[in-house]
């Protein structure tokens, strides 16, 4: 076994020990095909108010601009599928937001993995990213052999569905790359497209954020949900899981074992009325370490009002 293969095996083993579900590796090359797709998506205005998607375009497609001398992109996926379910009368919250904010959890694990690499392998330069920097995580996951992009725009794994987070660690370490995932296993299935309440999936793999319930309930800062969608929210007040719930591949999803993703009791049990009468102080205290804080108290209250228009 050569040194690159030995290092690759060590890193993958440590990633699993840290709680990641899978780990794949790709060569740190410029993503020209992905750049063209991203540019076309931006030109259509499908990123809506997420202007940050336009920024640092060159960094998104070239890992060597994020980590000088980058040789390998390590992609990791972490399961968040919960065993627990919300009460039937609870306003709906996307499963990824049931527990502690994943940014906190995964960032610490990425730091631990980089620390392991630097301790056990040597002076390695690297940076970890989790949904907070100009990195095309799903594209790197495909290049690292971890799955394919489904018609709903999510990364899908044959073994575990799509209820997982994606993180990347870009390093200047030479590792053995995995074979890119070359098969699209969605076939002729259009369940996600057909089920989307707002018809946000405009074509296979293309999502118009202007229509997406996740965007409307989290990123949108307007005082009201736009009128074309006010009666189409289907009970969601933070995010949306519809396109994942109908995906046949998610029959393989298994409950996670990450203690930090254990659901906050209020997420599972509060009724619409209890959410409505919650004070801002209680909201900030209850969800201080939750992804739900991204919508802010005012956003959640707006989304609750939208439910009455359904």
C-alpha positions in Angstrom: 0.0 0.0 0.0 1.5 3.4 -1.0 1.5 6.3 1.3 -1.4 8.1 -0.3 -3.6 4.9 0.0 -2.5 4.6 3.6 -3.4 8.2 4.4 -6.8 7.8 2.6 -7.7 4.7 4.7 -6.7 6.4 8.0 -8.8 9.5 7.2 -11.9 7.5 6.2 -11.6 5.4 9.3 -11.4 8.4 11.5 -14.3 10.1 9.8 -16.5 7.2 10.6 -15.3 7.2 14.2 -16.2 10.8 14.5 -19.8 10.0 13.5 -19.9 10.7 9.8 -21.9 8.3 7.8 -19.7 8.2 4.7 -16.5 9.8 3.4 -15.4 10.2 -0.2 -12.5 11.9 -1.9 -12.1 13.8 -5.1 -9.2 15.5 -6.9 -9.1 19.2 -6.2 -9.8 20.4 -9.7 -11.9 23.2 -11.2 -15.6 22.3 -11.6 -16.1 23.6 -15.1 -19.4 21.7 -15.8 -20.8 22.7 -12.5 -19.8 26.3 -13.1 -21.9 26.4 -16.3 -24.9 25.0 -14.5 -24.6 27.4 -11.6 -24.2 30.3 -14.0 -27.4 29.3 -15.9 -29.3 29.0 -12.6 -28.2 32.4 -11.4 -29.0 34.0 -14.8 -32.6 32.8 -14.4 -32.8 34.5 -11.0 -33.7 31.2 -9.3 -31.6 32.2 -6.3 -34.2 34.8 -5.5 -33.0 37.1 -2.6 -30.0 34.9 -1.8 -27.6 37.4 -3.4 -24.6 35.7 -1.7 -25.0 33.0 -4.2 -23.6 35.4 -6.8 -20.6 36.3 -4.8 -17.2 34.6 -5.1 -18.1 32.6 -8.2 -14.5 31.7 -8.8 -14.1 30.4 -5.3 -17.1 28.1 -5.7 -15.7 26.4 -8.7 -12.0 26.2 -7.9 -10.9 24.7 -4.5 -7.4 25.9 -5.0 -8.6 29.5 -4.5 -9.9 28.5 -1.1 -6.8 26.4 -0.1 -3.7 27.3 -2.0 -2.0 24.1 -3.4 -5.1 22.0 -2.7 -4.8 18.5 -3.9 -7.8 16.7 -2.4 -11.4 17.5 -1.5 -12.7 15.2 1.3 -16.5 15.1 1.4 -18.4 13.8 4.4 -22.1 13.1 5.0 -23.8 13.0 8.3 -27.2 11.5 9.0 -29.9 13.6 10.6 -33.0 11.4 10.1 -34.9 11.4 13.4 -36.6 8.5 15.1 -39.1 10.9 16.6 -42.0 12.5 14.8 -43.9 15.7 15.4 -47.4 15.7 16.9 -50.1 15.7 14.2 -51.3 19.2 15.2 -47.8 20.7 15.4 -46.7 23.3 12.8 -44.3 21.5 10.5 -40.6 21.9 10.8 -38.0 20.3 8.5 -36.4 17.3 10.2 -32.9 18.8 9.9 -33.9 21.5 12.3 -35.2 19.3 15.1 -32.1 19.5 17.3 -28.9 21.6 17.7 -27.8 23.7 14.7 -25.7 21.3 12.5 -23.2 24.1 11.8 -22.0 23.9 15.4 -21.9 20.1 15.5 -20.2 19.4 12.1 -17.8 22.3 12.4 -16.4 20.7 15.6 -16.1 17.3 13.9 -14.3 18.9 10.9 -11.8 20.6 13.3 -11.3 17.2 15.0 -10.7 15.5 11.7 -8.2 18.1 10.5 -6.4 17.9 13.9 -6.2 14.1 13.5 -4.7 14.5 10.0 -2.1 17.0 11.2 -1.2 14.9 14.2 -1.1 11.5 12.6 0.0 12.4 9.0 2.0 15.7 9.3 1.9 19.4 8.4 -1.2 19.5 6.3 -2.9 22.7 5.2 -6.7 22.4 5.1 -10.0 24.2 5.6 -13.4 22.7 6.6 -16.7 24.0 5.2 -20.3 23.2 6.2 -22.9 25.1 4.2 -21.4 28.5 5.1 -18.8 29.3 2.4 -18.6 29.3 -1.4 -18.3 25.5 -1.8 -20.5 23.3 -4.1 -20.9 20.6 -1.6 -23.3 18.4 -3.6 -21.1 18.6 -6.7 -18.1 17.5 -4.7 -20.1 14.6 -3.1 -20.9 13.3 -6.6 -17.3 13.6 -7.7 -16.4 11.7 -4.5 -18.7 8.9 -5.3 -21.2 9.4 -2.5 -24.4 9.7 -4.6 -26.2 11.5 -7.4 -28.2 14.7 -7.6 -31.9 13.8 -7.6 -34.6 15.6 -9.5 -35.4 17.6 -6.3 -31.8 18.9 -6.3 -30.7 16.9 -3.2 -27.8 14.5 -3.1 -29.2 10.9 -2.9 -27.5 7.8 -1.7 -28.7 4.3 -2.7 -27.8 3.1 0.8 -29.3 5.9 3.0 -31.6 8.2 1.0 -31.1 12.0 1.4 -31.6 13.0 5.0 -28.1 14.0 5.7 -25.8 17.0 5.9 -22.8 17.5 3.6 -19.5 18.9 4.7 -16.2 19.3 2.9 -12.5 19.4 3.9 -10.2 20.8 1.3 -6.5 19.9 1.9 -3.1 20.0 0.2 -2.6 16.3 1.0 -2.4 13.8 -1.9 -5.0 11.1 -1.4 -6.5 8.4 -3.5 -9.7 9.7 -5.2 -12.9 7.7 -5.3 -14.6 7.1 -8.6 -17.2 9.8 -9.3 -20.9 8.6 -9.1 -21.9 8.2 -12.7 -25.4 6.8 -12.5 -28.7 8.7 -12.1 -30.9 6.4 -10.2 -34.0 8.5 -10.3 -35.0 7.0 -13.6 -38.5 8.0 -14.8 -39.7 8.8 -11.2 -41.2 12.3 -10.9 -42.7 12.0 -7.4 -40.8 15.0 -6.0 -41.7 17.2 -8.9 -45.4 16.2 -8.7 -45.6 16.6 -4.9 -44.0 20.0 -4.5 -46.9 22.2 -3.2 -45.6 25.3 -5.0 -44.2 23.7 -8.2 -40.7 25.0 -7.2 -38.9 22.1 -9.1 -39.1 23.6 -12.6 -37.3 20.8 -14.3 -35.2 17.8 -13.1 -32.5 19.0 -10.7 -33.5 22.7 -11.0 -35.2 24.4 -8.1 -36.6 27.9 -8.3 -36.0 29.3 -4.8 -38.6 32.0 -5.4 -41.2 29.3 -5.1 -39.6 27.0 -2.6 -41.2 26.7 0.8 -37.8 26.3 2.5 -36.8 29.7 1.0 -40.1 31.3 1.7 -40.1 30.3 5.4 -36.4 30.8 6.2 -34.6 33.2 3.8 -37.4 35.5 2.8 -37.5 38.6 4.9 -40.7 40.2 3.6 -43.5 40.9 6.0 -45.8 38.5 4.3 -45.5 35.3 2.3 -46.1 36.3 -1.4 -49.8 35.9 -2.3 -49.3 33.2 -5.0 -48.1 30.8 -2.2 -50.1 31.9 0.8 -52.5 29.0 0.5 -49.9 26.4 -0.4 -47.7 26.2 2.7 -49.3 22.9 3.8 -48.5 23.6 7.5 -44.8 24.3 7.2 -43.3 27.1 9.3 -39.6 26.3 8.9 -38.3 24.6 5.9 -40.0 21.8 4.0 -39.5 18.0 3.6 -42.1 17.2 1.0 -39.7 16.3 -1.8 -37.8 14.0 0.5 -40.9 12.4 2.1 -42.1 11.2 -1.3 -38.7 10.0 -2.5 -38.6 6.2 -2.8 -34.9 6.1 -1.9 -35.7 7.5 1.6 -37.3 4.2 2.6 -33.7 3.3 3.3 -33.2 6.1 5.8 -32.3 5.0 9.3 -32.4 7.0 12.5 -29.3 8.9 13.4 -27.2 8.3 16.6 -26.0 11.9 17.1 -27.0 13.1 20.6 -26.8 16.8 19.5 -29.6 16.1 16.9 -32.0 14.9 19.6 -35.1 16.9 19.0 -35.9 20.0 21.1 -39.2 19.0 22.9 -41.0 22.2 21.8 -40.4 21.3 18.1 -42.2 18.0 18.5 -45.0 19.0 20.8 -46.1 22.7 20.5 -49.5 23.3 18.9 -50.1 26.3 16.6 -51.7 28.2 19.4 -48.7 27.6 21.7 -46.3 28.9 19.0 -48.5 31.9 18.4 -48.5 33.0 22.1 -44.8 32.4 22.6 -42.9 35.5 23.6 -39.8 36.7 21.8 -37.7 36.1 24.9 -38.9 32.5 25.2 -38.3 32.0 21.5 -34.7 33.3 21.7 -34.0 31.2 24.8 -35.5 28.0 23.5 -34.0 28.1 20.0 -30.7 29.8 20.7 -28.7 26.8 19.5 -31.3 25.7 16.9 -31.4 26.3 13.1 -34.8 27.7 13.7 -33.3 31.0 15.0 -32.3 31.7 11.3 -35.9 32.7 10.6 -36.0 34.9 13.8 -39.0 35.3 16.0 -40.7 37.7 13.5 -40.2 35.3 10.6 -41.8 32.4 12.5 -44.8 34.6 13.6 -45.2 35.6 9.9 -45.1 32.0 8.9 -47.7 31.1 11.5 -50.0 33.7 10.1 -49.6 32.2 6.7 -51.0 28.9 8.0 -54.4 30.5 8.5 -54.4 31.4 4.8 -54.1 27.7 3.8 
